[in-house]
Amino acid sequence: MVLLVLWRLAAFLLALIVCSRPFPAQALDYPPPLSYSNAELSHKDFSGQTLRSAEFSNAHLESTNFAHADMQGAVLSASVLTMTNLQGADLTNAFMDQVKFLRTDLSDAILTDAILLRSTFQDIKIVGTDFTNAVLDGAQIKELCQVAEGTNSKTGINTRESLGCR
């Protein structure tokens, strides 16, 4: 009986030690989310980087380069994107509410299923941008349809069709 109790105690302690060890980094498909909330990131270069689920809430992103970055599920809520380069970036499922897009290059970007409510757009480039199932209000769609053109090189989706332009 004493041996059985000691055996169970040893098994429990071994399980506790094994379970308390951190998982190796290579077990993850990609690094854990990064947080750049409230950060001054003007003129930074994130081009081509994997930034899945990264958080850029309330960030200042003037002249920041995100060209061809993988930003699936990123959060950019209430950020200011002035002259920001998002050309070819994958922003699938991104949360981009209340973002100020000013002279931003979104050409050939993928914004499938992105949430863009209450965001403002001024002098932006959306040639070949895929907005399929993006959440936008009617006024935003009307504004974007005035400058929408081209077809996305990765998805083959026409920008005007993805916005539902008439």
MDTraj code that builds the backbone (N, CA, C; nanometers):
import mdtraj as md
import numpy as np

residues = "MET VAL LEU LEU VAL LEU TRP ARG LEU ALA ALA PHE LEU LEU ALA LEU ILE VAL CYS SER ARG PRO PHE PRO ALA GLN ALA LEU ASP TYR PRO PRO PRO LEU SER TYR SER ASN ALA GLU LEU SER HIS LYS ASP PHE SER GLY GLN THR LEU ARG SER ALA GLU PHE SER ASN ALA HIS LEU GLU SER THR ASN PHE ALA HIS ALA ASP MET GLN GLY ALA VAL LEU SER ALA SER VAL LEU THR MET THR ASN LEU GLN GLY ALA ASP LEU THR ASN ALA PHE MET ASP GLN VAL LYS PHE LEU ARG THR ASP LEU SER ASP ALA ILE LEU THR ASP ALA ILE LEU LEU ARG SER THR PHE GLN ASP ILE LYS ILE VAL GLY THR ASP PHE THR ASN ALA VAL LEU ASP GLY ALA GLN ILE LYS GLU LEU CYS GLN VAL ALA GLU GLY THR ASN SER LYS THR GLY ILE ASN THR ARG GLU SER LEU GLY CYS ARG".split()
xyz = np.array([
    [0.0830, -0.1197, 0.0000],
    [0.0000, 0.0000, 0.0000],
    [0.0869, 0.1253, 0.0000],
    [0.1902, 0.1261, 0.0812],
    [0.2796, 0.2412, 0.0889],
    [0.3496, 0.2618, -0.0452],
    [0.3868, 0.1513, -0.1097],
    [0.4525, 0.1612, -0.2410],
    [0.3587, 0.2226, -0.3451],
    [0.2326, 0.1864, -0.3410],
    [0.1346, 0.2414, -0.4355],
    [0.1201, 0.3923, -0.4155],
    [0.1144, 0.4364, -0.2905],
    [0.1041, 0.5793, -0.2604],
    [0.2293, 0.6521, -0.3082],
    [0.3467, 0.5944, -0.2799],
    [0.4709, 0.6568, -0.3259],
    [0.4788, 0.6604, -0.4781],
    [0.4325, 0.5558, -0.5440],
    [0.4314, 0.5502, -0.6909],
    [0.3421, 0.6610, -0.7475],
    [0.2237, 0.6768, -0.6925],
    [0.1312, 0.7805, -0.7398],
    [0.1872, 0.9210, -0.7126],
    [0.2512, 0.9391, -0.5989],
    [0.3111, 1.0675, -0.5658],
    [0.4244, 1.1000, -0.6633],
    [0.5068, 1.0031, -0.6946],
    [0.6166, 1.0233, -0.7899],
    [0.5619, 1.0562, -0.9288],
    [0.4577, 0.9866, -0.9718],
    [0.3964, 1.0126, -1.1023],
    [0.3366, 1.1529, -1.1067],
    [0.2726, 1.1921, -0.9969],
    [0.2143, 1.3260, -0.9890],
    [0.3226, 1.4341, -0.9977],
    [0.4318, 1.4168, -0.9225],
    [0.5410, 1.5153, -0.9246],
    [0.6068, 1.5231, -1.0619],
    [0.6243, 1.4092, -1.1274],
    [0.6821, 1.4082, -1.2618],
    [0.5909, 1.4816, -1.3601],
    [0.4615, 1.4557, -1.3522],
    [0.3653, 1.5244, -1.4392],
    [0.3663, 1.6742, -1.4135],
    [0.3769, 1.7130, -1.2879],
    [0.3806, 1.8540, -1.2522],
    [0.5037, 1.9221, -1.3107],
    [0.6180, 1.8568, -1.3047],
    [0.7419, 1.9132, -1.3599],
    [0.7323, 1.9257, -1.5110],
    [0.6846, 1.8218, -1.5781],
    [0.6744, 1.8231, -1.7242],
    [0.5760, 1.9294, -1.7702],
    [0.4630, 1.9418, -1.7055],
    [0.3602, 2.0379, -1.7470],
    [0.3980, 2.1819, -1.7163],
    [0.4867, 2.2031, -1.6201],
    [0.5227, 2.3400, -1.5849],
    [0.6316, 2.3969, -1.6749],
    [0.6941, 2.3146, -1.7567],
    [0.7983, 2.3626, -1.8480],
    [0.7338, 2.4359, -1.9641],
    [0.7941, 2.5443, -2.0110],
    [0.7363, 2.6164, -2.1251],
    [0.7496, 2.5342, -2.2520],
    [0.6535, 2.5561, -2.3431],
    [0.6593, 2.4886, -2.4718],
    [0.7752, 2.5454, -2.5525],
    [0.8443, 2.4626, -2.6291],
    [0.9525, 2.5145, -2.7124],
    [0.8986, 2.6068, -2.8205],
    [0.9763, 2.7088, -2.8557],
    [0.9331, 2.8088, -2.9543],
    [0.9019, 2.7456, -3.0883],
    [0.9733, 2.6410, -3.1272],
    [0.9504, 2.5813, -3.2576],
    [0.8158, 2.5094, -3.2659],
    [0.7478, 2.4894, -3.1545],
    [0.6171, 2.4247, -3.1568],
    [0.5087, 2.5197, -3.2071],
    [0.5350, 2.6499, -3.2077],
    [0.4371, 2.7478, -3.2541],
    [0.4470, 2.7650, -3.4043],
    [0.3329, 2.7894, -3.4705],
    [0.3333, 2.8178, -3.6134],
    [0.3966, 2.9541, -3.6413],
    [0.3793, 3.0464, -3.5504],
    [0.4365, 3.1797, -3.5621],
    [0.4525, 3.2353, -3.4215],
    [0.5351, 3.3380, -3.4068],
    [0.5603, 3.3922, -3.2733],
    [0.4317, 3.4441, -3.2086],
    [0.4300, 3.4528, -3.0771],
    [0.3114, 3.5073, -3.0101],
    [0.2882, 3.6521, -3.0535],
    [0.1664, 3.7019, -3.0354],
    [0.1353, 3.8381, -3.0797],
    [0.2296, 3.9420, -3.0188],
    [0.2600, 4.0417, -3.1010],
    [0.3435, 4.1529, -3.0577],
    [0.2541, 4.2690, -3.0196],
    [0.2946, 4.3500, -2.9256],
    [0.2160, 4.4657, -2.8873],
    [0.2954, 4.5933, -2.9090],
    [0.2416, 4.6776, -2.9970],
    [0.2981, 4.8092, -3.0245],
    [0.1944, 4.9172, -2.9926],
    [0.1047, 4.8888, -2.9006],
    [-0.0011, 4.9842, -2.8668],
    [0.0589, 5.1131, -2.8137],
    [-0.0009, 5.2244, -2.8565],
    [0.0389, 5.3583, -2.8133],
    [0.1839, 5.3919, -2.8496],
    [0.2398, 5.3229, -2.9466],
    [0.3811, 5.3415, -2.9815],
    [0.4003, 5.4455, -3.0917],
    [0.5134, 5.5090, -3.0893],
    [0.5567, 5.6000, -3.1958],
    [0.6408, 5.5156, -3.2913],
    [0.5826, 5.4828, -3.4059],
    [0.6500, 5.3930, -3.5003],
    [0.6722, 5.4587, -3.6364],
    [0.6805, 5.5896, -3.6382],
    [0.7030, 5.6606, -3.7641],
    [0.8350, 5.6166, -3.8265],
    [0.8304, 5.5990, -3.9579],
    [0.9484, 5.5663, -4.0392],
    [1.0090, 5.4294, -4.0074],
    [0.9374, 5.3417, -3.9400],
    [0.9873, 5.2059, -3.9115],
    [0.9616, 5.1166, -4.0325],
    [1.0428, 5.0141, -4.0491],
    [1.0293, 4.9213, -4.1614],
    [0.9911, 4.7824, -4.1109],
    [0.8647, 4.7442, -4.1354],
    [0.8139, 4.6123, -4.1013],
    [0.7877, 4.5307, -4.2287],
    [0.8402, 4.5743, -4.3406],
    [0.8098, 4.5113, -4.4692],
    [0.8476, 4.3634, -4.4685],
    [0.7564, 4.2823, -4.5247],
    [0.7787, 4.1397, -4.5379],
    [0.7758, 4.0596, -4.4092],
    [0.7485, 4.1221, -4.2966],
    [0.7522, 4.0522, -4.1676],
    [0.6201, 3.9809, -4.1376],
    [0.6271, 3.8801, -4.0527],
    [0.5075, 3.8129, -4.0029],
    [0.4647, 3.8845, -3.8759],
    [0.3486, 3.9499, -3.8846],
    [0.2960, 4.0286, -3.7727],
    [0.1531, 3.9843, -3.7410],
    [0.1290, 3.8534, -3.7507],
    [-0.0049, 3.8009, -3.7255],
    [-0.0487, 3.8342, -3.5839],
    [-0.1687, 3.8867, -3.5733],
    [-0.2316, 3.9227, -3.4453],
    [-0.1539, 4.0284, -3.3681],
    [-0.0616, 4.0974, -3.4330],
    [0.0117, 4.2052, -3.3656],
    [-0.0843, 4.3189, -3.3338],
    [-0.0570, 4.3901, -3.2272],
    [-0.1443, 4.4988, -3.1843],
    [-0.0748, 4.6331, -3.2041],
    [-0.1399, 4.7182, -3.2838],
    [-0.0900, 4.8524, -3.3130],
    [-0.1951, 4.9570, -3.2733],
    [-0.2743, 4.9311, -3.1709],
    [-0.3803, 5.0236, -3.1295],
    [-0.3210, 5.1576, -3.0872],
    [-0.3860, 5.2642, -3.1313],
    [-0.3449, 5.4011, -3.0970],
    [-0.1996, 5.4305, -3.1335],
    [-0.1469, 5.3616, -3.2323],
    [-0.0072, 5.3820, -3.2724],
    [0.0030, 5.4926, -3.3771],
    [0.1143, 5.5610, -3.3769],
    [0.1426, 5.6634, -3.4764],
    [0.2322, 5.5983, -3.5816],
    [0.1777, 5.5819, -3.7030],
    [0.2437, 5.5040, -3.8067],
    [0.2725, 5.5874, -3.9311],
    [0.3230, 5.7072, -3.9133],
    [0.3536, 5.7933, -4.0280],
    [0.4752, 5.7399, -4.1026],
    [0.4583, 5.7225, -4.2342],
    [0.5644, 5.6737, -4.3238],
    [0.6218, 5.5394, -4.2790],
    [0.5398, 5.4584, -4.2133],
    [0.5820, 5.3248, -4.1723],
    [0.5602, 5.2297, -4.2894],
    [0.6535, 5.1360, -4.3073],
    [0.6490, 5.0447, -4.4211],
    [0.6057, 4.9052, -4.3761],
    [0.4873, 4.8635, -4.4221],
    [0.4349, 4.7294, -4.3972],
    [0.4200, 4.6532, -4.5292],
    [0.4896, 4.6929, -4.6334],
    [0.4747, 4.6305, -4.7648],
    [0.4949, 4.4799, -4.7551],
    [0.3977, 4.4064, -4.8081],
    [0.4019, 4.2599, -4.8172],
    [0.4142, 4.1905, -4.6806],
    [0.3739, 4.2570, -4.5740],
    [0.3760, 4.1960, -4.4401],
    [0.2541, 4.1062, -4.4223],
    [0.2688, 4.0013, -4.3439],
    [0.1587, 3.9136, -4.3080],
    [0.1003, 3.9665, -4.1773],
    [-0.0101, 4.0407, -4.1887],
    [-0.0720, 4.1056, -4.0732],
    [-0.2114, 4.0484, -4.0451],
    [-0.2302, 3.9212, -4.0740],
    [-0.3601, 3.8590, -4.0522],
    [-0.3991, 3.8708, -3.9049],
    [-0.5189, 3.9220, -3.8811],
    [-0.5701, 3.9349, -3.7450],
    [-0.5080, 4.0479, -3.6647],
    [-0.4310, 4.1347, -3.7285],
    [-0.3685, 4.2466, -3.6565],
    [-0.4755, 4.3456, -3.6095],
    [-0.4432, 4.4183, -3.5037],
    [-0.5331, 4.5184, -3.4487],
    [-0.4665, 4.6545, -3.4656],
    [-0.5325, 4.7436, -3.5407],
    [-0.4802, 4.8778, -3.5630],
    [-0.5797, 4.9839, -3.5158],
    [-0.6662, 4.9520, -3.4256],
    [-0.7727, 5.0416, -3.3799],
    [-0.7193, 5.1787, -3.3409],
    [-0.7878, 5.2822, -3.3904],
    [-0.7612, 5.4217, -3.3542],
    [-0.6182, 5.4668, -3.3845],
    [-0.5524, 5.4016, -3.4783],
    [-0.4169, 5.4424, -3.5164],
    [-0.4223, 5.5452, -3.6283],
    [-0.3126, 5.6166, -3.6461],
    [-0.3009, 5.7155, -3.7528],
    [-0.1995, 5.6631, -3.8533],
    [-0.2462, 5.6414, -3.9773],
    [-0.1615, 5.5889, -4.0837],
    [-0.1461, 5.6961, -4.1911],
    [-0.0477, 5.7810, -4.1752],
    [-0.0204, 5.8874, -4.2705],
    [0.0975, 5.8467, -4.3578],
    [0.0756, 5.8428, -4.4869],
    [0.1777, 5.8019, -4.5842],
    [0.2351, 5.6645, -4.5496],
    [0.1515, 5.5780, -4.4958],
    [0.1925, 5.4432, -4.4572],
    [0.1841, 5.3519, -4.5789],
    [0.2824, 5.2637, -4.5936],
    [0.2864, 5.1712, -4.7062],
    [0.2357, 5.0344, -4.6626],
    [0.1167, 4.9975, -4.7091],
    [0.0584, 4.8663, -4.6837],
    [0.0441, 4.7887, -4.8147],
    [0.1221, 4.8245, -4.9134],
    [0.1142, 4.7623, -5.0449],
    [0.1406, 4.6122, -5.0336],
    [0.0460, 4.5324, -5.0843],
    [0.0598, 4.3876, -5.0847],
    [0.0501, 4.3218, -4.9486],
    [0.0163, 4.3958, -4.8443],
    [0.0047, 4.3376, -4.7097],
    [-0.1206, 4.2511, -4.6995],
    [-0.1136, 4.1449, -4.6206],
    [-0.2295, 4.0599, -4.5959],
    [-0.2895, 4.0995, -4.4615],
    [-0.4023, 4.1694, -4.4684],
    [-0.4726, 4.2183, -4.3496],
    [-0.6041, 4.1433, -4.3294],
    [-0.6066, 4.0174, -4.3695],
    [-0.7253, 3.9342, -4.3505],
    [-0.7623, 3.9316, -4.2018],
    [-0.8889, 3.9537, -4.1742],
    [-0.9424, 3.9534, -4.0366],
    [-0.8821, 4.0617, -3.9474],
    [-0.8224, 4.1632, -4.0046],
    [-0.7657, 4.2717, -3.9236],
    [-0.8780, 4.3563, -3.8633],
    [-0.8523, 4.4101, -3.7470],
    [-0.9470, 4.4976, -3.6779],
    [-0.8924, 4.6389, -3.6907],
    [-0.9549, 4.7184, -3.7779],
    [-0.9031, 4.8509, -3.8131],
    [-1.0111, 4.9573, -3.7942],
    [-1.0801, 4.9553, -3.6840],
    [-1.1851, 5.0534, -3.6587],
    [-1.1239, 5.1866, -3.6153],
    [-1.1882, 5.2955, -3.6545],
    [-1.1491, 5.4315, -3.6168],
    [-1.0059, 5.4680, -3.6598],
    [-0.9560, 5.4048, -3.7656],
    [-0.8223, 5.4345, -3.8167],
    [-0.8301, 5.5534, -3.9115],
    [-0.7303, 5.6399, -3.9059],
    [-0.7204, 5.7529, -3.9985],
    [-0.6193, 5.7159, -4.1064],
    [-0.6712, 5.6907, -4.2282],
    [-0.5875, 5.6601, -4.3427],
    [-0.5671, 5.7887, -4.4215],
    [-0.4476, 5.8428, -4.4206],
    [-0.4186, 5.9662, -4.4923],
    [-0.2998, 5.9420, -4.5855],
    [-0.3247, 5.9523, -4.7152],
    [-0.2227, 5.9261, -4.8180],
    [-0.1580, 5.7888, -4.7980],
    [-0.2391, 5.6906, -4.7613],
    [-0.1935, 5.5541, -4.7358],
    [-0.2011, 5.4718, -4.8634],
    [-0.1000, 5.3866, -4.8863],
    [-0.0966, 5.2990, -5.0027],
    [-0.1453, 5.1601, -4.9614],
    [-0.2673, 5.1280, -5.0026],
    [-0.3267, 4.9967, -4.9771],
    [-0.3331, 4.9145, -5.1063],
    [-0.2563, 4.9513, -5.2071],
    [-0.2636, 4.8822, -5.3352],
    [-0.2212, 4.7360, -5.3200],
    [-0.2994, 4.6487, -5.3826],
    [-0.2769, 4.5048, -5.3850],
    [-0.2826, 4.4409, -5.2452],
    [-0.3339, 4.5130, -5.1459],
    [-0.3493, 4.4576, -5.0108],
    [-0.4735, 4.3694, -5.0051],
    [-0.4738, 4.2789, -4.9088],
    [-0.5888, 4.1910, -4.8880],
    [-0.6530, 4.2300, -4.7545],
    [-0.7767, 4.2805, -4.7625],
    [-0.8510, 4.3196, -4.6430],
    [-0.9763, 4.2335, -4.6265],
    [-0.9674, 4.1091, -4.6675],
    [-1.0796, 4.0167, -4.6578],
    [-1.1222, 4.0022, -4.5120],
    [-1.2514, 4.0197, -4.4872],
    [-1.3111, 4.0060, -4.3531],
    [-1.2556, 4.1049, -4.2509],
    [-1.1892, 4.2106, -4.2955],
    [-1.1379, 4.3132, -4.2040],
    [-1.2529, 4.4010, -4.1549],
    [-1.2376, 4.4558, -4.0364],
    [-1.3373, 4.5468, -3.9804],
    [-1.2799, 4.6878, -3.9879],
    [-1.3482, 4.7749, -4.0634],
    [-1.2998, 4.9103, -4.0880],
    [-1.4012, 5.0171, -4.0463],
    [-1.4934, 4.9850, -3.9600],
    [-1.5981, 5.0793, -3.9206],
    [-1.5399, 5.2061, -3.8601],
    [-1.6018, 5.3191, -3.8954],
    [-1.5664, 5.4521, -3.8453],
    [-1.4228, 5.4934, -3.8792],
    [-1.3613, 5.4261, -3.9744],
    [-1.2294, 5.4690, -4.0226],
    [-1.2497, 5.5742, -4.1297],
    [-1.1513, 5.6631, -4.1437],
    [-1.1602, 5.7680, -4.2451],
    [-1.0501, 5.7486, -4.3489],
    [-1.0833, 5.7824, -4.4728],
    [-0.9922, 5.7640, -4.5848],
    [-0.9752, 5.8968, -4.6577],
    [-0.8518, 5.9396, -4.6724],
    [-0.8254, 6.0629, -4.7463],
    [-0.7035, 6.0421, -4.8353],
    [-0.7248, 6.0590, -4.9664],
    [-0.6167, 6.0498, -5.0644],
    [-0.5418, 5.9168, -5.0537],
    [-0.6184, 5.8054, -5.0545],
    [-0.5553, 5.6740, -5.0426],
    [-0.5480, 5.6059, -5.1788],
    [-0.4621, 5.5058, -5.1871],
    [-0.4440, 5.4291, -5.3099],
    [-0.4960, 5.2878, -5.2847],
    [-0.5998, 5.2477, -5.3611],
    [-0.6574, 5.1147, -5.3443],
    [-0.6643, 5.0403, -5.4778],
    [-0.5614, 5.0505, -5.5582],
    [-0.5559, 4.9786, -5.6854],
    [-0.5293, 4.8311, -5.6558],
    [-0.6240, 4.7443, -5.6928],
    [-0.6073, 4.6013, -5.6713],
    [-0.6288, 4.5556, -5.5286],
    [-0.6894, 4.6368, -5.4455],
    [-0.7143, 4.5993, -5.3057],
    [-0.8369, 4.5090, -5.2976],
    [-0.8292, 4.4024, -5.2204],
    [-0.9400, 4.3080, -5.2042],
    [-1.0106, 4.3353, -5.0715],
    [-1.1347, 4.3867, -5.0808],
    [-1.2165, 4.4175, -4.9635],
    [-1.3269, 4.3125, -4.9424],
    [-1.3111, 4.1928, -4.9942],
    [-1.4159, 4.0909, -4.9854],
    [-1.4600, 4.0701, -4.8401],
    [-1.5899, 4.0863, -4.8174],
    [-1.6532, 4.0682, -4.6852],
    [-1.5983, 4.1609, -4.5768],
    [-1.5285, 4.2678, -4.6147],
    [-1.4828, 4.3655, -4.5149],
    [-1.6057, 4.4389, -4.4602],
    [-1.5994, 4.4757, -4.3348],
    [-1.7112, 4.5448, -4.2708],
    [-1.6855, 4.6951, -4.2807],
    [-1.7647, 4.7593, -4.3656],
    [-1.7568, 4.9037, -4.3912],
    [-1.8978, 4.9596, -4.3871],
    [-1.9106, 5.0885, -4.3548],
    [-2.0446, 5.1460, -4.3625],
    [-2.0675, 5.2009, -4.5036],
    [-2.1915, 5.2337, -4.5336],
    [-2.2291, 5.2774, -4.6682],
    [-2.1528, 5.3983, -4.7170],
    [-2.1303, 5.4970, -4.6297],
    [-2.0576, 5.6184, -4.6702],
    [-1.9128, 5.5851, -4.7073],
    [-1.8522, 5.4936, -4.6336],
    [-1.7148, 5.4529, -4.6647],
    [-1.7089, 5.3843, -4.8014],
    [-1.8030, 5.2954, -4.8268],
    [-1.8057, 5.2233, -4.9540],
    [-1.8216, 5.3212, -5.0691],
    [-1.9140, 5.4160, -5.0539],
    [-1.9366, 5.5158, -5.1584],
    [-1.8084, 5.5954, -5.1861],
    [-1.7402, 5.6355, -5.0817],
    [-1.6154, 5.7113, -5.0943],
    [-1.5056, 5.6280, -5.1621],
    [-1.4912, 5.5031, -5.1199],
    [-1.3873, 5.4156, -5.1759],
    [-1.4158, 5.3790, -5.3212],
    [-1.5434, 5.3639, -5.3566],
    [-1.5794, 5.3291, -5.4939],
    [-1.5381, 5.4381, -5.5934],
    [-1.5235, 5.5603, -5.5461],
    [-1.4817, 5.6698, -5.6346],
    [-1.3382, 5.6533, -5.6840],
    [-1.2547, 5.5821, -5.6089],
    [-1.1137, 5.5659, -5.6471],
    [-1.0754, 5.4195, -5.6709],
    [-1.1691, 5.3266, -5.6528],
    [-1.1390, 5.1839, -5.6645],
    [-1.1141, 5.1430, -5.8088],
    [-1.0084, 5.0640, -5.8290],
    [-0.9789, 5.0090, -5.9612],
    [-0.8819, 4.8925, -5.9454],
    [-0.8708, 4.8148, -6.0503],
    [-0.7722, 4.7070, -6.0543],
    [-0.8191, 4.5761, -5.9937],
    [-0.7316, 4.4761, -6.0057],
    [-0.7567, 4.3411, -5.9573],
    [-0.6405, 4.2970, -5.8693],
    [-0.6711, 4.2345, -5.7579],
    [-0.5672, 4.1893, -5.6657],
    [-0.4854, 4.0767, -5.7288],
    [-0.3533, 4.0885, -5.7228],
    [-0.2648, 3.9911, -5.7882],
    [-0.2639, 3.8540, -5.7203],
    [-0.2989, 3.8486, -5.5919],
    [-0.2977, 3.7203, -5.5204],
    [-0.4332, 3.6505, -5.5236],
    [-0.5410, 3.7261, -5.5036],
    [-0.6744, 3.6659, -5.4944],
    [-0.7490, 3.6669, -5.6272],
    [-0.7072, 3.7525, -5.7210],
    [-0.7765, 3.7640, -5.8487],
    [-0.9090, 3.8372, -5.8390],
    [-0.9348, 3.9026, -5.7261],
    [-1.0613, 3.9733, -5.7026],
    [-1.0492, 4.1187, -5.7462],
    [-1.1508, 4.1662, -5.8194],
    [-1.1565, 4.3047, -5.8640],
    [-1.1948, 4.3940, -5.7457],
    [-1.1234, 4.5039, -5.7299],
    [-1.1468, 4.5947, -5.6163],
    [-1.2898, 4.6463, -5.6137],
    [-1.3407, 4.6923, -5.7267],
    [-1.4759, 4.7467, -5.7309],
    [-1.5796, 4.6397, -5.6944],
    [-1.5599, 4.5166, -5.7440],
    [-1.6518, 4.4087, -5.7115],
    [-1.6452, 4.3730, -5.5627],
    [-1.5256, 4.3739, -5.5049],
    [-1.5123, 4.3384, -5.3621],
    [-1.5800, 4.4407, -5.2724],
    [-1.5908, 4.5647, -5.3219],
    [-1.6597, 4.6701, -5.2461],
    [-1.8091, 4.6752, -5.2756],
    [-1.8514, 4.6072, -5.3803],
    [-1.9923, 4.6115, -5.4214],
    [-2.0273, 4.7432, -5.4901],
    [-1.9304, 4.8035, -5.5584],
    [-1.9542, 4.9299, -5.6296],
    [-2.0525, 4.9069, -5.7436],
    [-2.1329, 5.0103, -5.7733],
    [-2.2303, 5.0017, -5.8831],
    [-2.1772, 5.0677, -6.0053],
])
top = md.Topology()
chain = top.add_chain()
for i, resn in enumerate(residues, 1):
    res = top.add_residue(resn, chain, resSeq=i)
    for name in ("N", "CA", "C"):
        top.add_atom(name, md.element.get_by_symbol(name[0]), res)
traj = md.Trajectory(xyz[None], top)
